[in-house]
Amino acid sequence: MSRPTISRLQWRLLQLVRTLWFRATLFSLLAIATAFIAVVLRPFIPDDISAEVGANSVDNILGVIASSMLAVTIFSLSTMVSAFIAASSNVSPRAIRLLTEDGTVHNALGTFIGAFLFSLVGMIALSTGIYGEEGRLVLFVVSLAVIAFVVGTLLHWIDHVSKLGQVATTSDRIEQATAKAMRARHHNPYLGGQPQRADGNPVPADACAIYPDRVGYVQHLDMEALSELAGEHPGSSIFVASPPGTLAEPTRPLAWVRGIPADEAREDLCDAFTIDELRSYDQDPRFGAAVLAEIASHALSPGINDAGTAIDIIGRAVRVLWIWQEPQGSGTEDVRFPQVHVPEIKVDDLFDDLFRPIARDGAPIVEVGIRLQKALCALARVDDPRFVRNARHQSQQALQRALAALTNEHDKQLLRVLAAQVGEIPSCQPADQ
């Protein structure tokens, strides 16, 4: 079964939830509300319960929380910024967006800021005398609960911040985002619409092109909005020309419409395409594939010369491509928007995005060439003619680049043997990985 598509509003809300300030704001509002819980519960506290413990100590506790949480928040922010800078320079600037969406980072900062505001509001309320003796006892108990929650969050944060910004950790985050987008698109290749015709003329001759009025990348496609637009005109069809990941510009159509007047379709159709300056991982698995290859290329640059990271990325590339071989289902129940036609992602493009940059920049390093040929041999054994064809093509391209860059004849011969094994697929026996 395909994963349900989301509307543009839902997607915008999802992006809002992922922002760094959103969860911190929620925690802060919750903390302020918690500080006044003692006022609400004060009438329910029996008069014979002594409030001496709370009355004598809650002021000091709140003062300690306020001073310590302010320092911890500043330290956490500086550490986070340093980790983001390190990830940008050592991994890829395209990884920063994923790091800023890290839920553990959001929870930690939200907890620290929220605890600071809780103590600050509590001290202000205490100075006004609105709590009373019973309320001070409640505030004391709540303060202990806040301290326990902060300590648990701080311990988790210490473990997390020690890995934040590391190459392996950031690569893992990118692989997870790519795999999620890849799996969603594999199980829903046309985003709930009809497949675009694969012949030489996928768009009818009487269709009208709708162009955007700005330049940017298509981040999200609202299929429900397109379907509603087509549903207002029986017998009409919409042919998507710029799926997520496409660079939209005023000379390239966003879509072609048939049976809908262009002047009526333009505004609603353009609203269904979310266009922004940067690409997004959500509906664009090719972007994640390109970022993975970029990490390998960066590691293979002369200033870094880290072949191990490139070899690690090759393994990740095999894993994300293997998703394309998961059972897909019958596919007939996945057509939710029959009047909207969407082109599929080509396996050829995924292979190019992942392996061409690594083959180019890793050509002078035989270890990278060996691992690349073995990875392509594994992909060529997949029972899919597209995988066999692309694995052979990438293998020969990588071999040609390596032969032009290597100087040792033994290394060249070793790569020739491995490339020959890829060329013999599917008849070759499984090679030792």
FILO-246907 format. One line per field, with one value per residue (C-alpha): y, z, x; residue in three letters; residue number from 1. Coordinates in steps of 0.001 Angstrom, whole numbers, plus 524288, in hexadecimal, padded with zeros to 5 digits. Layout:
y	c(Y_...) .
z	c(Z_...) .
x	c(X_...) .
aa	c(ALA_...) .
i	c(NUM_...) .
This chain:
y	c(80000_80DBC_817A8_8225B_82F34_83B86_8488B_854F4_85A04_84D66_84DD8_85BFC_8585B_84D15_85679_85F8D_8549B_8515D_85F0A_860F2_86B5B_86482_85A09_86366_86C84_86190_85D93_86BB2_86D6E_860A2_8650F_871EC_86AB7_86150_86C9C_870B9_86311_865D5_870F5_867C4_85CD7_86575_8646A_85597_854E5_851F7_85C98_8531D_84F43_85683_85EE9_861BE_85931_85FAD_86D3D_86CBC_8669C_86946_876D3_87165_865FB_86EEA_877B7_86C45_8675B_874D4_87738_86983_86800_874ED_87071_862EB_868CA_871E4_866B5_85DC2_86803_86A96_85BFA_85A11_86515_85FA2_8522A_857DE_85F30_852D1_84AF5_85563_85569_846E9_840AF_84969_8566E_84F3C_84762_85321_85321_8453B_84846_8540C_84B38_841BC_83EB5_83C62_849EE_84FE6_848B0_84C5A_85ACB_85B4C_854E1_85DDD_86A44_86596_8629B_87010_876C2_86E3C_87272_8809C_8814B_87A0A_883CE_88F42_88934_88673_8949F_898CB_88F9D_88942_87B66_87B83_870EE_865ED_86A7B_86AFD_85CB2_85919_86143_85A26_84CD4_85151_856DF_84994_8434E_84D84_84AD4_83C32_83E81_847DB_83E34_83352_83C39_84101_8331E_82FDB_83C95_839D8_82CD7_832EF_83F04_83689_83112_83D47_841D9_835A6_830C0_82338_82871_832A0_828BC_81FBC_82A96_82D63_81EF7_81DC0_8298E_82472_816C4_81C3F_82455_81916_80F6C_818D0_81B76_80D26_80909_814DD_8177B_820C2_82773_8219B_825DF_81F26_81B49_82493_81DEC_818D9_81A4A_82557_82E5E_82DC5_83A43_83B9B_84576_84D4D_84F42_85CE8_85FCD_866FB_86E0B_872EF_8812E_87EC7_876DD_86C82_85E15_856CF_851E6_84C59_848C1_84999_83EAB_840E9_84EFA_84AD2_8404F_84A04_8535D_848B3_84401_85125_84E65_840BC_839D2_84285_83E01_843CA_83F49_842DC_847BE_84C1F_841DC_84451_846ED_84DFF_85B94_86370_86F8A_877D7_870FA_86333_85EAB_85A8C_85250_8509E_85174_84C29_84F95_85AF7_86930_86DD6_87A93_8731F_868AE_870FD_8763E_869C8_86152_869C5_86994_85AB7_85B8A_85FE2_866AD_86B59_86E40_860F4_852EA_84A99_83C5E_8391A_8366E_836F4_82A96_82EF5_83A4E_83119_828A9_8348D_838DC_82B51_82BE0_839A1_834AD_82AA5_834B1_83DF4_83320_82FEB_83DF8_83FDF_8480C_83D14_83084_827D5_81BB5_814CC_81E20_81C50_80D8D_80F09_81747_80CD3_8031F_80CC9_80ED0_8003F_80004_80B3A_805BC_7F87D_7FED2_7FF6F_7F089_7EFC4_7E9EE_7F493_7EE66_7EE07_7FCC4_7FD73_80250_80D0F_81582_81F62_82A8B_824AB_831C8_83554_82F47_82F1C_82A89_8202C_8212F_81A22_8101B_81521_8226F_81C6E_814BF_82104_82931_81F5C_81988_822FD_82D0A_8224C_81C05_82935_82DA5_8201E_81C47_81DD3_81599_8070E_803A3_80C0A_805FD_7F83A_7FAF0_801E3_7F663_7ECBA_7F517_7F5CD_7E71F_7E544_7EE62_7E79A_7DAD9_7E0DF_7DAA1_7E72F_7EA52_7F8C1_7F59B_7ECA2_7F6C1_801F5_7FA2F_7F621_8040A_809EE_7FF1E_80208_810A1_80EF1_805CB_80F74_81A6E_811E3_80D00_81B16_81F21_8135C_81101_8036C_7F8A1_7EEC9_7F7DC_7F9BD_7EB22_7E8D2_7F283_7EC86_7DF44_7E4D0_7EC7D_7E027_7D95A_7E41A_7E26B_7D3DC_7D5E8_7CEC6_7C320_7C5F0_7BF99_7C816_7CEF4_7D040_7DD18) .
z	c(80000_7FD31_807A4_80775_80163_8095E_80579_80461_81148_8183E_81250_816A0_82465_82432_8207F_82B76_8357D_83107_833A5_83F39_845E2_84511_84F58_85806_8578E_85B48_866A1_86AFD_86ACF_87227_87C32_87E63_8800B_8898C_891CB_89436_8975C_8A5B6_8A516_89F7B_8A93E_8B535_8B95A_8B954_8C2FF_8D0E8_8DAB0_8E471_8DB2C_8DEBD_8D403_8DB3C_8D273_8C629_8CBDD_8D08F_8C4D4_8B863_8B698_8B6B1_8ADDD_8A3B7_8A439_8A1E8_8968B_8903E_890EF_88D0E_881D7_87BDD_87BD4_876A0_86BBA_8674E_867BA_86009_85596_853E0_8532F_84959_840A6_84135_83D63_83201_82D27_82E35_826D0_81C47_81A1C_81C17_8166D_80E1F_80F9E_80B09_817BA_82081_81DEE_822E7_82EFA_83267_831AF_83BA8_845B2_8509B_84E79_84EAD_85B15_86233_85EEB_86170_86EB6_872E0_86E6C_87414_88156_88161_87E9D_888A3_8934A_88EE7_88EBA_89BC1_8A24B_89CF2_8A1B3_8AF06_8B071_8AE23_8B8A7_8B00C_8B3F3_8C29E_8CB8B_8C515_8B7A4_8BB87_8BF67_8B215_8AB51_8B31B_8AE99_8A07C_8A140_8A567_899D4_890AB_89617_893EF_885EE_8833B_88894_87FDC_87409_8774F_87817_86AEB_86547_869DC_862A1_85684_855B7_855EC_848A7_842E7_836AC_834EB_8270B_829DC_8319F_82767_81C68_823BC_824FC_8166A_81327_81BA5_81537_807AE_80AC2_80FF2_803AA_7FB07_8017D_800E9_7F274_7EF4A_7F559_7EF8B_7E2F7_7DD22_7E9F3_7E8BD_7DAAB_7CD92_7C786_7BD25_7AFF3_7ACED_79E21_7968E_79837_7A68F_7A5AC_79C72_7918B_795EA_7A3D8_7A884_7B023_7BD2E_7C0E5_7CE40_7D0D8_7D947_7D981_7E3D8_7E6E3_7E7C0_7F5C4_7F6AD_7ED9E_7F2BA_7EB5A_7F1EA_7ED3B_7DF57_7DFDC_7E4C3_7D9DA_7CFB0_7D628_7D3AD_7C51E_7C188_7B7A7_7BA3B_7BD34_7C358_7BF53_7C93E_7C289_7CE83_7D957_7E698_7E50F_7D80B_7D643_7D2AF_7CA4E_7C1B4_7B516_7BA06_7BBF1_7C963_7C311_7B6ED_7B7E4_7AE85_7AF64_7B8CE_7B45E_7B6C8_7BD35_7C6EE_7C9C1_7CB80_7D946_7DF66_7D87D_7DC82_7EA8E_7EA5D_7E7F2_7F3A3_7EE1A_7F67C_7F5A0_7FA9A_7F79F_801D0_8057F_80753_7F984_7F2D0_7F4EB_7EA5C_7F307_7FE01_7F459_7EF4F_7FD20_8005F_7F44E_7F80C_80539_7FE52_7F4BE_7FFDD_80715_7FADD_7F8E9_7F9E7_8063A_80D96_80676_80E6C_80635_81199_8117F_802DF_8049E_80F67_8066B_7FBD3_80578_808F4_7FA79_7F8B0_8042E_7FF50_7F184_7F6C4_7FB69_7ED17_7ED85_7F8C2_7F581_7EFC1_7EFBA_7E487_7E2E0_7DE58_7EB7C_7EBB5_7E12C_7E9A6_7DFEA_7D284_7CB77_7CF6C_7C81A_7CE9C_7C901_7D084_7D5C7_7CCB6_7D277_7C8D8_7CF7E_7DD04_7D898_7D287_7DE98_7E7B2_7E040_7D5CF_7DF54_7E739_7DB01_7D668_7E318_7E796_7DACA_7DFD6_7EC04_7E95F_7F63B_7F26C_7E4E1_7EA89_7F3A2_7E8D8_7DF82_7EA0C_7ED7B_7DF31_7DE0A_7E966_7E31E_7D5FD_7DC3F_7DF6A_7D764_7D023_7C25E_7C5FC_7D0DB_7C832_7BD62_7C64A_7CE67_7C216_7BCF5_7C9B0_7CAD4_7BD6F_7BFDA_7CCCD_7C69E_7BBC8_7C58E_7CE3B_7C306_7BF0C_7CCE7_7D256_7CF86_7D541_7CB6D_7D5FB_7DB19_7CD5C_7CAEF_7D7B3_7D3FA_7C66D_7CC87_7D598_7CA99_7C254_7CD24_7CC9C_7BDEC_7BF6D_7C819_7C94E_7C59A_7CF2A_7DC82_7E884_7EB18_7F888_7FE03) .
x	c(80000_80496_806BE_7FC71_8004C_7FEE1_7F938_80120_7FBAC_7FF35_80CBF_80E92_80A55_81404_81EEC_81AA3_81B2D_828FB_82E1B_8371B_82EFD_821C6_823E1_82B63_81FB7_81662_81F12_81FCC_8110C_80F73_8196D_81268_8057E_80C08_810FA_802ED_7FE16_80053_7F691_7EC46_7EEE3_7F03C_7E1CA_7E2BF_7EE2E_7E95F_7EC7A_7F264_7FD6A_809B8_80F7A_81C12_82473_81F7E_81F37_82D2E_833AD_82C0D_83203_83FD1_83C36_8364C_84237_84B62_8431A_842B6_85162_8557B_84BC4_84FDE_85E09_85A94_85245_85D22_866F4_85DD6_85B7D_86A01_86CC2_861E1_866C5_874A6_86F95_867EC_873DD_87C09_871D7_87109_87FC4_88281_87645_86D83_86685_85A48_85A92_85818_8498D_84845_8505B_8480A_83C0A_841BC_83730_84112_846D1_83930_8356C_841E5_8416C_832D7_83494_83F98_838C3_82BEB_8320A_83852_82B5C_8245C_82DAE_82D68_81E95_81E18_8272B_81F65_812AC_818A0_81C7A_80E77_80952_7FEEF_802AD_80050_8059A_7FE0D_8021B_8105F_80FBC_80A11_81477_81EEA_819FC_818F6_826C5_82C01_82515_82AE5_83883_836EB_8326B_83DAC_847BF_8428D_842BB_85066_855D2_84FD1_854D5_862C8_862A5_85CA6_86547_87184_86D57_86731_86E32_87691_87804_87291_86707_86397_864FF_85BCA_851AC_8527A_8516A_84545_83EEB_8426B_83D82_830B6_82E8B_832FC_829C6_81E4B_82083_822E1_815FC_80F1A_816B6_80CB0_808B5_7FB2D_7F938_7F9AA_806AF_80B89_80BCB_81964_818C7_81EDD_8131B_80EBB_8068E_7FADC_7FC61_7F07E_7F59D_7F934_805A9_80530_811C6_81662_81969_8256A_831FF_8342B_8338D_826AA_82648_8189A_80D84_7FF9D_7F8EB_7EBCA_7EB70_7EEB8_7E448_7DA1E_7DDB0_7DC1D_7CF9B_7C930_7CA3C_7C546_7CDCC_7D98A_7E750_7F380_80117_80B90_817E3_81F9F_81F16_82597_83412_832A5_83846_82C41_82E22_82553_82939_8267B_81853_813E3_80951_80124_7F258_7E851_7D9FC_7DC5B_7DD50_7EB32_7E6F7_7DE83_7E8A1_7F4C8_7F2EE_7EDA8_7F79C_80332_7FE4F_7FF1F_80DD5_815F2_82206_82D52_83BD4_84069_83CF9_8360D_8380F_8299C_8249C_831E4_83A07_84387_8478F_84B52_852C9_85A20_85D96_862E8_86B85_86F9E_87466_87CDC_8821D_88556_88C74_89453_898EA_8A7B1_8A65F_89F61_8A335_89A15_897CF_89143_885BA_88416_88409_879E8_8714E_87217_86C43_8618C_85ECA_85C9F_85339_84AC7_84A5A_8465F_839C6_835D2_834CE_82B27_81DCC_8155B_807CD_7FE58_7FE47_7F01A_7EB15_7F55B_7EEEC_7E7B5_7E874_7E571_7E50B_7F2FB_7FE67_80BD6_818E9_82048_82E1F_8377D_840B0_84AEC_84AB2_84C40_85828_85DF5_85B62_861BF_86D1D_871C7_877A0_87E3A_883E4_888F5_88F4B_89390_89A02_8A814_8A563_8A52C_89E64_892DB_892B3_892A7_88758_87FE4_8813D_87D15_87149_86D3F_86F07_865A0_85BA0_85D27_858CC_84B8C_840D1_83DB6_842A1_8439C_84D20_85526_855F3_8598E_86321_86A64_86A59_86F53_8797B_87F15_87EF1_885F0_88FD3_89304_89504_89D87_8A5F6_8A883_8AC45_8B3B2_8C207_8C414_8C156_8BDC6_8B322_8ADF7_8AD5A_8A650_89BC0_89AA3_897D2_88D7B_8870E_886D1_87F42_8750C_87439_871AB_865C0_85C86_864EE_86FEC_86FFF_86E35_87B13_8810B_87C78) .
aa	c(MET_SER_ARG_PRO_THR_ILE_SER_ARG_LEU_GLN_TRP_ARG_LEU_LEU_GLN_LEU_VAL_ARG_THR_LEU_TRP_PHE_ARG_ALA_THR_LEU_PHE_SER_LEU_LEU_ALA_ILE_ALA_THR_ALA_PHE_ILE_ALA_VAL_VAL_LEU_ARG_PRO_PHE_ILE_PRO_ASP_ASP_ILE_SER_ALA_GLU_VAL_GLY_ALA_ASN_SER_VAL_ASP_ASN_ILE_LEU_GLY_VAL_ILE_ALA_SER_SER_MET_LEU_ALA_VAL_THR_ILE_PHE_SER_LEU_SER_THR_MET_VAL_SER_ALA_PHE_ILE_ALA_ALA_SER_SER_ASN_VAL_SER_PRO_ARG_ALA_ILE_ARG_LEU_LEU_THR_GLU_ASP_GLY_THR_VAL_HIS_ASN_ALA_LEU_GLY_THR_PHE_ILE_GLY_ALA_PHE_LEU_PHE_SER_LEU_VAL_GLY_MET_ILE_ALA_LEU_SER_THR_GLY_ILE_TYR_GLY_GLU_GLU_GLY_ARG_LEU_VAL_LEU_PHE_VAL_VAL_SER_LEU_ALA_VAL_ILE_ALA_PHE_VAL_VAL_GLY_THR_LEU_LEU_HIS_TRP_ILE_ASP_HIS_VAL_SER_LYS_LEU_GLY_GLN_VAL_ALA_THR_THR_SER_ASP_ARG_ILE_GLU_GLN_ALA_THR_ALA_LYS_ALA_MET_ARG_ALA_ARG_HIS_HIS_ASN_PRO_TYR_LEU_GLY_GLY_GLN_PRO_GLN_ARG_ALA_ASP_GLY_ASN_PRO_VAL_PRO_ALA_ASP_ALA_CYS_ALA_ILE_TYR_PRO_ASP_ARG_VAL_GLY_TYR_VAL_GLN_HIS_LEU_ASP_MET_GLU_ALA_LEU_SER_GLU_LEU_ALA_GLY_GLU_HIS_PRO_GLY_SER_SER_ILE_PHE_VAL_ALA_SER_PRO_PRO_GLY_THR_LEU_ALA_GLU_PRO_THR_ARG_PRO_LEU_ALA_TRP_VAL_ARG_GLY_ILE_PRO_ALA_ASP_GLU_ALA_ARG_GLU_ASP_LEU_CYS_ASP_ALA_PHE_THR_ILE_ASP_GLU_LEU_ARG_SER_TYR_ASP_GLN_ASP_PRO_ARG_PHE_GLY_ALA_ALA_VAL_LEU_ALA_GLU_ILE_ALA_SER_HIS_ALA_LEU_SER_PRO_GLY_ILE_ASN_ASP_ALA_GLY_THR_ALA_ILE_ASP_ILE_ILE_GLY_ARG_ALA_VAL_ARG_VAL_LEU_TRP_ILE_TRP_GLN_GLU_PRO_GLN_GLY_SER_GLY_THR_GLU_ASP_VAL_ARG_PHE_PRO_GLN_VAL_HIS_VAL_PRO_GLU_ILE_LYS_VAL_ASP_ASP_LEU_PHE_ASP_ASP_LEU_PHE_ARG_PRO_ILE_ALA_ARG_ASP_GLY_ALA_PRO_ILE_VAL_GLU_VAL_GLY_ILE_ARG_LEU_GLN_LYS_ALA_LEU_CYS_ALA_LEU_ALA_ARG_VAL_ASP_ASP_PRO_ARG_PHE_VAL_ARG_ASN_ALA_ARG_HIS_GLN_SER_GLN_GLN_ALA_LEU_GLN_ARG_ALA_LEU_ALA_ALA_LEU_THR_ASN_GLU_HIS_ASP_LYS_GLN_LEU_LEU_ARG_VAL_LEU_ALA_ALA_GLN_VAL_GLY_GLU_ILE_PRO_SER_CYS_GLN_PRO_ALA_ASP_GLN) .
i	c(1_2_3_4_5_6_7_8_9_10_11_12_13_14_15_16_17_18_19_20_21_22_23_24_25_26_27_28_29_30_31_32_33_34_35_36_37_38_39_40_41_42_43_44_45_46_47_48_49_50_51_52_53_54_55_56_57_58_59_60_61_62_63_64_65_66_67_68_69_70_71_72_73_74_75_76_77_78_79_80_81_82_83_84_85_86_87_88_89_90_91_92_93_94_95_96_97_98_99_100_101_102_103_104_105_106_107_108_109_110_111_112_113_114_115_116_117_118_119_120_121_122_123_124_125_126_127_128_129_130_131_132_133_134_135_136_137_138_139_140_141_142_143_144_145_146_147_148_149_150_151_152_153_154_155_156_157_158_159_160_161_162_163_164_165_166_167_168_169_170_171_172_173_174_175_176_177_178_179_180_181_182_183_184_185_186_187_188_189_190_191_192_193_194_195_196_197_198_199_200_201_202_203_204_205_206_207_208_209_210_211_212_213_214_215_216_217_218_219_220_221_222_223_224_225_226_227_228_229_230_231_232_233_234_235_236_237_238_239_240_241_242_243_244_245_246_247_248_249_250_251_252_253_254_255_256_257_258_259_260_261_262_263_264_265_266_267_268_269_270_271_272_273_274_275_276_277_278_279_280_281_282_283_284_285_286_287_288_289_290_291_292_293_294_295_296_297_298_299_300_301_302_303_304_305_306_307_308_309_310_311_312_313_314_315_316_317_318_319_320_321_322_323_324_325_326_327_328_329_330_331_332_333_334_335_336_337_338_339_340_341_342_343_344_345_346_347_348_349_350_351_352_353_354_355_356_357_358_359_360_361_362_363_364_365_366_367_368_369_370_371_372_373_374_375_376_377_378_379_380_381_382_383_384_385_386_387_388_389_390_391_392_393_394_395_396_397_398_399_400_401_402_403_404_405_406_407_408_409_410_411_412_413_414_415_416_417_418_419_420_421_422_423_424_425_426_427_428_429_430_431_432_433) .
